[in-house]
């Protein structure tokens, strides 16, 4: 038993030491203000490592576990019990071997060893039973319900934070494409203004019409400036969520291409089971029902009924939510395919316009306009692909238990 206790103490010391060494490394990561290139695949790891709220949540989660014994201590109890069971089996095997040896006359040494081994087996059996009782108490302690509830809430909050950063990452790319579209429209408008100015000079366009188009140009410029400011603000917010200074240098990586075969590769029943098993609302309701069921009184019955209603309501909502997210993916995929079809048509139109321009049949303005339409449609295709990617990510977070 002393050996098991020593093992538990050593385990706890190693665990504490690891946390002490991990903290400075994480703190250095937070203070590091060098340029960070953030790719989508790195978001979760970066947020879990550096987000101040998640770091505090980790401390709070540890504090909750300390209320009923740390997971390290519980694991050490389990490991110790396993070791004792193995030791008991080995001792029993040795005893069986000694007992199998036949002797023609009394052997005090042999008898003493047999008695000692039997005492060791009995003592080990008592230690195993004692550890079983400690484990049963740890897992059935009423405080553990509160701890489990708190841990689930913390973990759900952490998932919300990670998804929030992913959402800002997606929003950054959405705003970037909107700005590209506006810049393309501005270039097209500049060509029109140039034409209108020449026509105004010969009296074919009124000053009021030219002034109106110039006002539109000013609005587009103002819109681009506003979007640039918003892009910088999004980068600053992402920095803060990563535990960095607002103005720390940050490069946002490109979005991965959406998986067009995503739904075809999914198992609906399996995904629903995973979503149900990870859903904090459902799991907390189950804890509440179990807790109230063990108590007497009318108030406990009411609270149990409330928890059951919450559980049943959330379980009914899951399939509908899954269906909605699946439809969103299907709709975004259809939009992407339509955008690509339209791009193909515009590319064919551009090729024909280029041939006509080479023959002197259309003006350079017509050619530039056809090129602009292709560029705008390319951006729309990128947007449609990004929307499909975002719909897939929402589905994946749903499966991981997030109400989204």
MOPEGI-V914146 format. One record per residue. N is the residue number from 1. RES is the residue in one letter. D_FIRST is the distance of its C-alpha to the first C-alpha in Angstrom with 2 decimals. Layout:
N	RES	D_FIRST
N	RES	D_FIRST
This chain:
1	X	0.00
2	X	3.81
3	X	5.28
4	X	5.09
5	X	6.28
6	X	8.60
7	X	9.76
8	X	10.68
9	X	12.50
10	X	14.27
11	X	15.35
12	X	16.78
13	X	18.55
14	X	20.07
15	X	21.19
16	X	22.79
17	X	24.41
18	X	25.89
19	X	27.43
20	X	28.88
21	X	30.47
22	X	31.70
23	X	33.48
24	X	36.10
25	X	36.97
26	X	37.59
27	X	39.48
28	X	41.68
29	X	42.41
30	X	43.59
31	X	45.80
32	X	47.25
33	X	50.83
34	X	52.12
35	X	53.74
36	X	51.34
37	X	52.48
38	X	50.79
39	X	50.84
40	X	50.00
41	X	47.11
42	X	45.46
43	X	45.76
44	X	42.42
45	X	40.42
46	X	42.57
47	X	42.32
48	X	38.56
49	X	38.18
50	X	40.90
51	X	41.99
52	X	41.39
53	X	40.75
54	X	38.19
55	X	36.46
56	X	36.37
57	X	35.25
58	X	32.24
59	X	31.34
60	X	32.03
61	X	29.93
62	X	26.95
63	X	27.72
64	X	27.84
65	X	24.45
66	X	23.06
67	X	24.25
68	X	21.55
69	X	18.95
70	X	19.84
71	X	19.92
72	X	17.73
73	X	14.87
74	X	15.68
75	X	15.83
76	X	12.48
77	X	11.06
78	X	13.31
79	X	12.46
80	X	8.71
81	X	9.93
82	X	12.54
83	X	10.51
84	X	8.69
85	X	12.29
86	X	13.71
87	X	11.58
88	X	12.67
89	X	16.16
90	X	16.35
91	X	15.43
92	X	17.96
93	X	20.48
94	X	20.29
95	X	20.70
96	X	23.64
97	X	25.23
98	X	25.12
99	X	26.47
100	X	29.23
101	X	30.52
102	X	33.45
103	X	34.43
104	X	37.79
105	X	36.64
106	X	33.63
107	X	30.90
108	X	28.65
109	X	26.40
110	X	25.95
111	X	25.37
112	X	22.69
113	X	20.83
114	X	21.21
115	X	19.90
116	X	16.81
117	X	16.14
118	X	16.83
119	X	14.40
120	X	11.60
121	X	12.91
122	X	13.12
123	X	9.60
124	X	8.47
125	X	11.39
126	X	10.41
127	X	7.16
128	X	9.72
129	X	12.31
130	X	10.62
131	X	10.17
132	X	13.71
133	X	14.97
134	X	13.86
135	X	15.57
136	X	18.51
137	X	18.97
138	X	18.92
139	X	21.53
140	X	23.62
141	X	23.76
142	X	27.52
143	X	27.13
144	X	26.00
145	X	29.54
146	X	31.05
147	X	28.78
148	X	29.61
149	X	33.24
150	X	33.31
151	X	31.66
152	X	34.24
153	X	37.02
154	X	35.96
155	X	35.72
156	X	39.10
157	X	40.59
158	X	39.43
159	X	41.13
160	X	44.25
161	X	44.35
162	X	44.12
163	X	46.80
164	X	48.86
165	X	48.94
166	X	49.83
167	X	52.61
168	X	53.98
169	X	53.90
170	X	55.90
171	X	58.22
172	X	58.91
173	X	60.16
174	X	62.14
175	X	63.87
176	X	64.53
177	X	66.35
178	X	68.30
179	X	69.42
180	X	70.48
181	X	72.51
182	X	74.14
183	X	74.98
184	X	76.52
185	X	78.53
186	X	79.61
187	X	80.94
188	X	82.81
189	X	84.21
190	X	85.39
191	X	87.39
192	X	88.93
193	X	89.78
194	X	91.48
195	X	93.59
196	X	94.38
197	X	95.46
198	X	97.96
199	X	99.19
200	X	99.44
201	X	101.59
202	X	104.15
203	X	103.95
204	X	102.04
205	X	99.01
206	X	99.22
207	X	97.67
208	X	95.73
209	X	94.11
210	X	93.18
211	X	91.79
212	X	89.66
213	X	88.10
214	X	87.44
215	X	85.72
216	X	83.49
217	X	82.64
218	X	81.69
219	X	79.39
220	X	77.70
221	X	77.23
222	X	75.75
223	X	73.41
224	X	72.22
225	X	71.62
226	X	69.65
227	X	67.51
228	X	66.90
229	X	65.70
230	X	63.44
231	X	61.99
232	X	61.18
233	X	59.65
234	X	57.43
235	X	56.26
236	X	55.53
237	X	53.54
238	X	51.50
239	X	50.89
240	X	49.60
241	X	47.26
242	X	45.90
243	X	45.35
244	X	48.49
245	X	51.70
246	X	54.32
247	X	56.78
248	X	54.38
249	X	55.95
250	X	54.84
251	X	56.16
252	X	55.72
253	X	55.40
254	X	57.31
255	X	56.21
256	X	55.09
257	X	57.51
258	X	56.73
259	X	55.50
260	X	58.45
261	X	56.63
262	X	53.66
263	X	54.35
264	X	55.26
265	X	51.83
266	X	49.92
267	X	48.55
268	X	49.44
269	X	47.09
270	X	44.12
271	X	45.03
272	X	45.37
273	X	41.94
274	X	40.44
275	X	42.41
276	X	41.36
277	X	37.67
278	X	37.84
279	X	40.22
280	X	38.69
281	X	41.29
282	X	40.36
283	X	36.60
284	X	36.91
285	X	39.30
286	X	36.84
287	X	34.16
288	X	36.83
289	X	37.90
290	X	34.43
291	X	33.84
292	X	37.22
293	X	36.99
294	X	34.10
295	X	36.28
296	X	39.30
297	X	42.74
298	X	45.72
299	X	44.54
300	X	41.39
301	X	43.70
302	X	45.97
303	X	43.21
304	X	41.86
305	X	45.41
306	X	45.80
307	X	42.62
308	X	43.82
309	X	47.23
310	X	45.75
311	X	43.66
312	X	46.66
313	X	49.00
314	X	46.86
315	X	46.31
316	X	50.08
317	X	50.78
318	X	48.62
319	X	50.99
320	X	53.98
321	X	52.37
322	X	51.50
323	X	55.09
324	X	56.48
325	X	54.48
326	X	55.47
327	X	59.12
328	X	58.96
329	X	57.89
330	X	60.71
331	X	63.23
332	X	62.22
333	X	62.50
334	X	65.96
335	X	67.00
336	X	65.92
337	X	67.92
338	X	70.96
339	X	70.72
340	X	70.67
341	X	73.66
342	X	75.55
343	X	74.69
344	X	76.12
345	X	79.33
346	X	79.67
347	X	79.11
348	X	81.91
349	X	84.06
350	X	83.36
351	X	84.32
352	X	87.57
353	X	88.27
354	X	87.75
355	X	90.29
356	X	92.75
357	X	92.29
358	X	92.99
359	X	96.24
360	X	97.19
361	X	96.90
362	X	94.37
363	X	93.74
364	X	90.88
365	X	89.80
366	X	89.36
367	X	87.27
368	X	85.07
369	X	84.62
370	X	83.53
371	X	81.05
372	X	79.72
373	X	79.22
374	X	77.19
375	X	75.03
376	X	74.44
377	X	73.52
378	X	71.07
379	X	69.32
380	X	69.34
381	X	67.72
382	X	64.99
383	X	64.54
384	X	64.34
385	X	61.71
386	X	59.67
387	X	59.97
388	X	58.69
389	X	55.74
390	X	54.98
391	X	55.23
392	X	52.76
393	X	50.28
394	X	50.60
395	X	49.86
396	X	46.78
397	X	45.41
398	X	46.16
399	X	44.01
400	X	41.19
401	X	41.43
402	X	43.94
403	X	46.72
404	X	49.61
